Amino acid sequence: MRTQHEVGTRERIVQTTSRLMQRQGYEATGLKQISQEAQATLGSVYHFFPGGKRELAVEAVRHGDREFAEFLRTAFDQEDDPAVAIVTCTRDLANGLRESAWLDGCPVTTTALESAGREPEIQQAAEDAYENWRSLVRNKLRHSGFTDDTAHDLAHSVINMLEGAELSAQVSQSVTPLEIAGKHLARLINSYR
């Protein structure tokens, strides 16, 4: 069993890696930079992640998955109507991006795109994240009375559009792509009622 200090150090390393990969990608993020910014020795990084950068990237993607899943759960818990909840999500994503000076997009997507075809473990962790998020959307829709097939298809559409709109907003440094995505996702969801 790990001590409290070890758990804290490991989590700091994972959070730092997630943030760095979110902002600069997998290739540009080095273990030395991670150790410095996490205020951990390079030996600690290898202690917790003997598989090196690849193993750490997988855990960083899982961390990003958990963070975004919690973001979705919060929005879904606050709004009964899934269409309204999605609009809330897009607004909150837009605000978060603007507050980060357009730097903090999706840590999962950034890392997955850069490692696609070369790092199957990272790619699998990213696909697991997307499926987790689709599952949360699917469950929200099912609990709101949508059929399984409709909830399945809408969940894919919601996550695909959120990811694309977030990337577009980050590139254009504008909240408009997310605002438009929210408006049209709400219309799409309402069209199936």
VENNOR-V901489 format. One record per run of one state. SS is the DSSP state (H for helix, E for strand, - for the rest). FROM is the first residue (numbers start at 0). TO is the last residue. If there is no record, write none. Layout:
# VENNOR-V901489
ss->SS from->FROM to->TO
ss->SS from->FROM to->TO
This chain:
# VENNOR-V901489
ss->- from->0 to->2
ss->H from->3 to->23
ss->- from->24 to->29
ss->H from->30 to->36
ss->- from->37 to->40
ss->H from->41 to->47
ss->- from->48 to->50
ss->H from->51 to->77
ss->- from->78 to->80
ss->H from->81 to->98
ss->- from->99 to->105
ss->H from->106 to->114
ss->- from->115 to->118
ss->H from->119 to->142
ss->- from->143 to->146
ss->H from->147 to->171
ss->- from->172 to->174
ss->H from->175 to->190
ss->- from->191 to->192
